[in-house]
Amino acid sequence: MITITVPTPDVTIYKQQAPELSHIYGFTDFHLITREKGGIFMFYNDKDELLFVGKARKLRQRIKKHFEDTVSPIKDHRNEVAKIEVCHVDDPVEREIYETYIANKLGARYNPDKLTNQ
């Protein structure tokens, strides 16, 4: 039996209600997310429900792409995202395991391809 736990976030950023600075869907603190490290990221709504979990070799670029891409699984739900949590995970295999585990354990609403209990 393998025991997996959801890692503690290294960075958490929140949507601003009336941002004074340049923003992407209300988020102004992307600079707090590393450009160089890989890991996993989780998008939550204002009720703290997990909307989406993803993985990336370079976190900041991948997270921002979800707010710009026309093919992102959350493209029609970007306004729902109120919080982003980021966990640094160097190993690509561990990132894959965490992504699948978290999507299933916390019931990520917009990760249908990762859910095993459909």
C-alpha positions as CSV (number, residue, x, y, z in Angstrom):
1,M,0.0,0.0,0.0
2,I,1.4,3.4,-1.0
3,T,0.5,6.4,1.2
4,I,0.1,9.7,-0.6
5,T,-0.8,13.0,1.0
6,V,-1.6,16.3,-0.6
7,P,1.5,18.5,-0.3
8,T,1.5,21.8,1.6
9,P,1.4,24.7,-0.9
10,D,4.6,26.7,-1.3
11,V,2.7,29.7,-2.8
12,T,-0.9,30.7,-2.6
13,I,-2.3,33.7,-4.5
14,Y,-5.8,35.1,-4.4
15,K,-8.1,36.9,-6.8
16,Q,-8.4,40.6,-6.0
17,Q,-11.9,42.1,-6.1
18,A,-10.8,45.5,-7.5
19,P,-7.2,45.2,-8.6
20,E,-5.4,48.5,-9.1
21,L,-2.5,46.9,-10.9
22,S,-2.5,45.0,-14.2
23,H,-4.3,41.7,-13.7
24,I,-5.3,38.5,-15.4
25,Y,-8.9,37.5,-14.2
26,G,-8.3,39.4,-11.0
27,F,-4.9,37.8,-10.2
28,T,-2.0,40.3,-9.7
29,D,0.6,38.1,-7.9
30,F,1.8,35.8,-10.6
31,H,5.3,37.1,-9.8
32,L,5.2,35.1,-6.6
33,I,5.1,31.9,-8.6
34,T,8.5,30.6,-9.8
35,R,9.4,30.6,-13.5
36,E,12.1,28.0,-13.1
37,K,10.6,25.2,-11.0
38,G,8.2,22.5,-11.8
39,G,5.3,21.3,-9.7
40,I,1.6,21.0,-9.4
41,F,-1.0,23.8,-9.1
42,M,-4.6,23.8,-7.9
43,F,-7.4,26.2,-8.9
44,Y,-10.1,26.7,-6.2
45,N,-13.4,28.6,-6.3
46,D,-14.6,31.1,-3.6
47,K,-16.1,28.1,-1.7
48,D,-12.7,26.5,-1.5
49,E,-13.8,23.7,-3.9
50,L,-11.2,22.3,-6.2
51,L,-11.9,23.2,-9.8
52,F,-8.8,21.9,-11.5
53,V,-5.3,20.5,-10.7
54,G,-2.5,20.5,-13.2
55,K,1.3,19.9,-13.4
56,A,4.1,21.8,-15.2
57,R,7.8,21.8,-15.8
58,K,7.7,25.6,-15.4
59,L,4.8,26.6,-13.2
60,R,4.2,30.3,-13.9
61,Q,4.1,30.0,-17.7
62,R,1.7,27.0,-17.5
63,I,-0.6,28.6,-15.0
64,K,-0.9,31.8,-17.0
65,K,-1.6,29.8,-20.2
66,H,-4.7,28.4,-18.5
67,F,-6.1,32.0,-18.4
68,E,-5.1,32.6,-22.1
69,D,-5.5,29.4,-24.0
70,T,-8.6,28.6,-26.0
71,V,-8.1,24.8,-25.3
72,S,-7.7,24.9,-21.6
73,P,-10.2,22.7,-19.7
74,I,-11.1,25.7,-17.6
75,K,-11.5,28.2,-20.5
76,D,-15.3,28.6,-19.8
77,H,-14.8,28.7,-16.0
78,R,-11.9,31.2,-15.5
79,N,-14.1,33.6,-13.6
80,E,-14.8,30.9,-11.0
81,V,-11.1,30.7,-10.0
82,A,-10.6,32.6,-6.7
83,K,-7.4,31.0,-5.4
84,I,-4.4,29.3,-6.9
85,E,-2.1,27.0,-4.8
86,V,1.3,26.0,-6.1
87,C,3.5,23.1,-4.8
88,H,7.0,22.7,-6.0
89,V,7.7,19.1,-7.1
90,D,10.9,18.4,-9.0
91,D,10.3,14.9,-10.2
92,P,8.0,14.5,-13.3
93,V,6.8,11.1,-12.2
94,E,5.8,12.5,-8.7
95,R,4.0,15.4,-10.4
96,E,1.9,12.9,-12.5
97,I,1.1,10.9,-9.3
98,Y,0.1,14.0,-7.3
99,E,-2.0,15.3,-10.1
100,T,-4.0,12.1,-10.5
101,Y,-4.3,11.6,-6.7
102,I,-5.4,15.1,-6.0
103,A,-7.9,15.2,-8.8
104,N,-9.5,12.0,-7.4
105,K,-9.2,12.6,-3.7
106,L,-10.5,16.2,-3.8
107,G,-12.8,15.7,-6.8
108,A,-11.4,18.3,-9.2
109,R,-14.5,19.4,-11.2
110,Y,-12.7,20.1,-14.5
111,N,-10.2,17.2,-14.6
112,P,-12.5,14.6,-16.2
113,D,-9.6,12.8,-17.9
114,K,-7.9,12.2,-14.5
115,L,-10.9,10.9,-12.5
116,T,-10.8,7.2,-12.1
117,N,-14.2,6.8,-10.4
118,Q,-16.4,8.0,-13.3
